[in-house]
Amino acid sequence: MTGDHQEIVIAEEDSGQRLDAVLARRLGVSRSAVAQWCADGRVRRSGANLAKSDRARTGDRLEVALPDPADGHRVIPEAVDGMGILLDDEDFVVVDKPVGVAAHPSPGWVGPTVVGALAAAGYRISTSGAPERVGIVHRLDVGTSGAMVVAKTEPAYTALKRAFKERSVEKVYHAVVQGLPDPLSGTIDAPIGRHPHHEWRFAVLEGGRESRTHYEVLEAFGRASLVEVHLETGRTHQIRVHFSALRHPCAGDLTYGADPRLAAELGLTRQWLHAHQLGFAHPRTGEQVQVTSGYPVDLAYALMALSEGLV
């Protein structure tokens, strides 16, 4: 295990408190960061790993192995071409995430990230969350564009994280799916879990996590249809998996069974899926906030090609 080591001696005034609270205060990091360190075995007492909820005891000497700043989770400030700001509030910022950008760093990902772009632009965001995903209250896939909110303050992080967990956030996506769904509006209620044979895919599986997708066809073009989707749950790849299970995969989504010929005709190099709108209660005032993201160039071109009968 690499990184600096620090020894923390528990003072009398900290006795009886949770370790994550004590270490967060002493080391100037978030409790979520300390929780992750505990899960990784970085916090020890007399050689034994400690849990985040363990209680501090007066005189204890804790050894904390701080993460190596050069590891793959480090946030690297990096400007991202095409990432716009849809709403800049003192408590949060809503970004217009381009395709090809991850929400935050992760093992194996070497491309740009939302948190890195915000850092490069001089934004100060919440320190809550694991070190590599500070301020992140929800995520969009690398291959999905659109509106994404990031918390700037600790109270905003707590409030927004709770809102997503309680499903009070309105998440509206637009997608172009192959063919014409029948019925034209409805709810896909099917559990989702990891695909048993493909590591990076998900599937509708008995025993998976409950997943509900509400949809309505906005326009039909024959070979494909534009649909509006309201997510009740927020599982990884949920929209892509649900429409693939209906045999109407998102156009361009080769991972989930889309026709590569149609993708080529539409000029698509990713799934036609866009986080079009976010609606939520302001984390401080409670007033309703609604933000809309327009279609990026590649999706707009594909939609135009369909509407004008070019494919």
C-alpha positions, 0 to 999 in steps of 0.5 A: 500500500503506497502513500504517506502514513500518519499516526493519529493519537486520540485525545480525550475530547474525541473519545467515544466518537465515530472514527470517520468523524474524528479523522475527517476533522483531524485530517481535514477531509470528508467523512466519505473519504475516511469511510473509503479509507477504512473500507480499503484497510488504510486505517489500523489500530495495533495492526488491525483494520478499523471500520468507519463506525468504530469508536475512538478511545482515549490514547489510541494510536491510529495508523492512517495510510493516506492514498497515493496522490499519483494513483488512478483516482486523483482528480486532474484539472483538465479543461473539456471542450464543449462542456457548458454550464447550464446553471451556476448557483452558489449551492450547485452547478448544472453542467452540459456534459459532452459525450466522451467525458466521465463524471469522475476518475475511476480505475482504467479511465484516462479520459477527461472528467466533469470534476476535472473540468470544473477544477480547471475552471476554478470551481470550488465544489463540495468535498463530500463523497469519495476523494475522486468523486467529490460533489458528485450526486449522480452520474451520466455514462461516458457515452451519454450527454446532457444535464448533470448537477454537481454540489458546491457546498456540503449542505447541497451535497447532502440535500441533493444526494437525499433527493436522488435517493428518495427519487424526488428528482425529475430525470427526463431523457430523450432517446431515439430507439429502433422501430416503433415501441408498442404501446406508444407510451407505457412503463417498463418494469423489469429488474436489472442486474449484471449480465451473467456472461459479459462483464461490462453489460447489464441485463433484465434478470430475475433477482435483479434490482427493481427498475422502472422506466416510463416512456412516451413516443414523441415522433415516429420515423419508420425505422426509428422513433424519438421517445421521452423517458422519465426514470423512476429508478436510476440503474446503470444503463437502465434505459439502454437495457430496458429498450434492448429487452423490448427489442427496440435498442437505442440507435447506435448502441451496438453494445445492446444490440443496435443495428450497425448499418443504421448507426452508420447511416445516421453517423452515430458513434454512440447510443442516441441518448441524451439527459434532456432535463433535470428538475429538483428542489433547490437544496437551500430554498426549496424552490423548484429548479428545472434545467434543459439541455439541447441536443448536441451536434451528432444527435441533432444530425441523426434526428434531422436525417431521420425526420427528413427521410435521408435514411 
